[in-house]
Amino acid sequence: MTGNDNRFGVLLFDEGWSELGGALEPYAREGPIGKYLYCRKFEVVGPFVELTFTPAQMHGPVDEETTVWIPTHFIKFVATSSTANEKGMGFV
């Protein structure tokens, strides 16, 4: 699932936050649904999920896109929406 005009909201199982939380801190957000990841690209690559974040989707002085890979067994839920309707998916 990719698309330049889409945004993805990703929830992890508690085990994922427990094991990866420190590494994911620059990418994590908090909202009414709890802690989540909000990214520009989401793609399953074998046993991993590839997540690409824009600088606006990260904390800190990052000025280029960043991609991380997370084991698929940590993914609990994913929602996607066009950038025009990103608030409608409930993550932001």
Secondary structure, 3 states (H helix, E strand, C coil): CCCCCEEEEEEECHHHHHHHHHHHHHHEEEECCEEEEEECEEEEECCEEEEEECHHHCCCCCCCCEEEEEEHHHEEEEEEEEHHHHHHHCCC
